[in-house]
């Protein structure tokens, strides 16, 4: 994830951001499953186990090792725990952390292993497909995960990690990082009363909640209207700034040796206040106009930020576990949302169910799905479900969902919707918008400067991959020391302007 973001040395981040502005929300559904086995099984049987094995069972240990071996940051840490929806919870927490101003860069995602114990318990629960029965029906292992089909009968387990590098837009542009997609909306939800932990629910429907007054849409949804309002208020802000600068003439009463210093300080304060108010106005008319207003649902508002509507959602990436209950519930949720958001009748949304190929990795599931949606945004290709031999008849009533069995090439995808449902009353949703909508907001000079940085980063990342393949260095280069000395540590933590610099002699970034 770092290398694909143009970051071949994590310490380079500290040339652009303070060490407290880089955080991590990576989590897991189960945590260190093999360590848990040693704690509860090996110890009980009096078999040998490491003396410090307990530390590897904690969910937070996942991000701890990442920080200790690679990042050496002191930013926000919020390990996510949410069974199958870990990744979407992690990404949601990371986005809120960035939006609150606590960080500029966040590492997010999920990790889960495959072990016999969890596999047996999923089978006892009836959640996974029965390989004995599947083989008896003549199916190969590659055919045993069949999302949305009439014969679906449980998921196939997968495992691994799914990690993303998240940055604020301004940070990514300043850093020159490749922008693969815009997380325009993230949200999580629980479900109604019940007595079954894994039972799927409809809580994520709330992302489409809105109380519209009449059939006349609000002017705030109009991109050009909001632009005009922003320009008017920016003009008023410019006038305020000029008045404040004119007031500097009143400072001539100060002693001569203090006038210049005081004038510079006062001018700096005015400029800071001006920039702060400018950002506030941009937020008010850009990304924040719909928030805390019952007239605008999170989904509609997040789409409108970029001048889009429900008709512009080009694909829906399903949690699609291949279980009888989930696939029907998820289809119902999507169909209800789109109908409520006034998507044009007959304008179907292609459904992507990639677990037919990857299996269900639990914790990193949504990260896997996000990776797939990003690939579709980049290529315009919507992958089909190769195992969709016969779509379940109960899904025919959901008019907006198109269940593909083959891949289709489109002329381009503007936005994709991702859903994740987890055991334990955990649901989540992500709206991903094509990065061109962000790049279109830049001036020609800004875009050229960004592209120059991007090309350098792309070349550096490509060289890193090649050097790894030919054996010049390992892919993961574990750090042996932080980017600062023991004497510098306290001052680096306490100085928000402390930045690392590249030392050509040692080939490292240092404070």
C-alpha positions, -999 to +999 in steps of 0.1 A: +000+000+000+029+024+008+048+016-024+017+019-045+013+053-029+048+064-040+062+059-006+093+037-008+107+050+025+080+057+052+102+083+069+099+105+038+064+114+051+080+134+078+095+157+053+060+169+046+040+162+078+047+163+115+053+129+131+019+133+149+000+136+117+005+100+105-018+075+122-032+040+119-066+023+123-057-012+109-077-039+128-089-074+126-119-096+132-101-122+153-066-109+158-036-132+162-055-165+156-024-187+158-013-169+189-048-175+204-044-212+196-011-213+215-026-195+245-057-216+248-045-249+234-008-253+236-006-241+272-035-263+282-018-293+268+015-282+283+031-278+249+058-253+243+047-217+235+066-184+235+067-167+268+054-134+253+027-150+231-001-131+248+009-098+232+003-113+198-034-120+206-044-083+209-062-067+180-040-036+184-008-056+179-015-056+141-009-018+138+017-019+166+041-040+145+035-019+114+044+012+134+074-003+152+089-019+121+081+007+094+064+039+104+078+051+137+050+077+139+033+092+169-001+099+153-037+088+161-042+051+166-077+035+165-076-002+159-109-014+144-127-045+155-157-057+135-156-093+123-163-092+085-167-054+085-134-046+101-120-028+070-149-005+065-149+004+102-111+011+100-115+033+068-144+052+084-124+059+116-094+070+095-115+094+074-131+109+105-096+113+120-084+132+089-115+153+087-112+163+123-077+176+117-059+151+139-040+136+110-030+141+074-021+105+066-038+073+078-030+037+073-063+017+073-076-018+066-080-052+081-061-085+086-074-120+093-058-155+091-072-189+082-070-215+109-087-248+116-105-236+147-123-207+130-131-228+100-147-255+121-168-230+140-180-212+108-191-246+096-209-254+128-227-221+124-238-231+089-221-200+074-197-217+051-203-241+021-199-278+029-171-291+007-182-327+010-217-319-002-203-296-030-180-324-042-209-348-042-227-325-066-197-324-089-185-290-081-148-280-081-135-258-053-135-228-076-173-232-080-182-234-043-187-197-038-218-187-058-231-152-047-266-144-056-274-177-073-302-200-067-278-227-053-257-204-030-251-222+002-225-205+023-192-187+018-157-201+011-131-188+035-102-167+024-075-149+044-049-122+041-046-084+045-061-054+028-045-021+035-050+014+021-031+046+024-055+075+030-046+112+028-065+144+028-067+158-008-044+187+000-019+163+015-019+140-014-014+168-039+014+184-018+031+150-015+025+141-051+009+107-042-011+089-068-049+094-062-068+063-070-101+073-057-120+097-035-138+083-005-168+106-009-188+090+019-182+065+046-206+053+072-214+025+097-246+013+112-260-013+136-293-032+131-326-037+149-334-058+180-327-095+176-312-126+191-289-137+163-255-121+161-248-131+124-283-123+111-280-096+084-299-064+089-309-032+071-292-006+093-271+008+065-303+019+048-299+050+070-273+064+046-302+072+023-324+088+051-339+122+042-371+141+048-378+159+015-403+187+015-423+185-017-410+175-051-389+206-056-352+198-051-331+221-029-309+247-047-281+235-025-279+204-046-270+225-076-232+227-081-233+261-099-255+276-072-231+267-045-202+279-065-218+314-069-225+316-031-189+306-024-176+333-048-198+360-032-186+352+003-150+349-008-152+384-023-165+397+011-137+379+028-112+395+005-126+429+014-123+421+051-086+411+046-079+444+028-095+464+056-074+446+082-042+452+062-052+489+059-054+491+097-017+484+099-013+522+094-025+526+129+006+509+142+029+539+135+024+550+171+048+523+182+086+529+186+104+529+153+124+498+160+091+479+168+070+490+139+084+467+113+084+436+136+049+443+148+036+450+114+050+417+101+035+397+130+001+414+126+001+408+089+009+371+095-020+368+119-044+384+094-032+360+067-037+330+090-072+341+099-079+347+062-068+312+052-088+297+081-120+315+071-114+307+034-112+270+042-143+272+064-162+288+035-150+261+011-161+234+035-195+251+040-203+253+003-183+222-007-183+191+015-203+202+045-234+219+031-256+188+035-245+177+070-269+178+099-298+187+076-326+161+075-335+172+040-303+157+026-293+120+030-255+113+035-256+095+001-273+122-018-253+150-002-220+132-008-228+127-044-239+163-048-206+176-034-191+164-068-221+174-089-234+138-091-267+121-084-279+086-077-279+080-115-241+084-116-234+053-094-219+030-120-215-001-099-223-017-065-197-039-049-216-064-028-204-080+004-219-110-015-210-138+008-230-165-011-252-171+019-289-173+014-297-146+039-270-120+031-274-118-006-311-113-005-309-087+023-281-068+006-300-067-027-331-054-009-310-027+009-294-014-024-327-015-043-345+005-015-318+031-013-317+038-050-355+040-052-356+064-023-329+085-039-349+088-071-326+069-094-342+067-128-364+035-131-349+010-154-314+025-149-298-007-134-266-008-113-242-037-122-235-057-091-199-070-084-196-100-062-158-107-061-159-133-033-167-159-060-129-154-067-113-143-035-134-161-010-144-143+022-113-130+040-134-116+069-116-086+083-100-073+051-131-080+030-140-043+024-104-035+016-104-062-010-136-047-024-122-012-024-092-024-044-116-039-069-137-008-073-106+013-077-095-010-106-129-006-122-127+032-119-093+032-136-102+009-164-140+012-168-142-026-166-169-041-144-160-078-135-187-104-137-194-132-113-182-163-132-202-186-109-235-168-115-249-197-135-285-191-123-296-160-103-319-167-074-355-162-083-362-143-051-338-115-064-359-108-095-380-083-076-350-059-071-353-039-102-322-018-098-297-046-094-280-062-125-262-095-116-235-100-142-220-134-151-195-118-175-173-088-174-184-057-193-163-028-206-179+006-200-170+040-213-162+051-178-174+049-142-180+080-122-187+064-088-190+030-070-208+020-039-194-006-015-213-024+012-200-046+041-220-066+066-204-081+096-213-104+125-222-086+156-245-059+143-219-042+122-227-028+087-208-003+067-208+016+034-183+035+012-190+058-018-159+060-040-157+087-067-134+088-097-102+109-089-107+131-120-134+150-101-108+161-076-081+168-102-106+190-121-107+214-092-070+223-097-057+251-118-035+243-148-004+253-128-013+232-098-021+202-120+012+205-138+031+207-105+012+177-091+018+156-123+055+164-121+057+151-086+035+121-095+058+110-123+088+111-100+070+090-074+058+065-100+093+061-114+107+057-078+080+030-070+087+012-102+124+011-095+117-001-060+097-031-074+124-039-099+152-037-073+131-061-052+127-086-080+164-087-089+174-091-052+190-057-046+169-054-014+140-071+004+105-058-004+099-050+033+129-030+047+125-031+084+137+000+102+164-003+129+160+031+144+136+061+144+142+091+122+154+111+152+181+106+178+173+100+215+183+136+222+160+149+195+129+128+205+113+152+229+118+183+208+105+166+177+073+156+195+068+190+210+075+211+178+047+208+153+069+224+126+097+197+130+104+181+096+128+154+085+153+161+057+170+136+033+207+129+043+225+119+011+255+106+030+235+080+048+206+077+023+181+083+051+155+108+062+165+124+095+155+153+118 
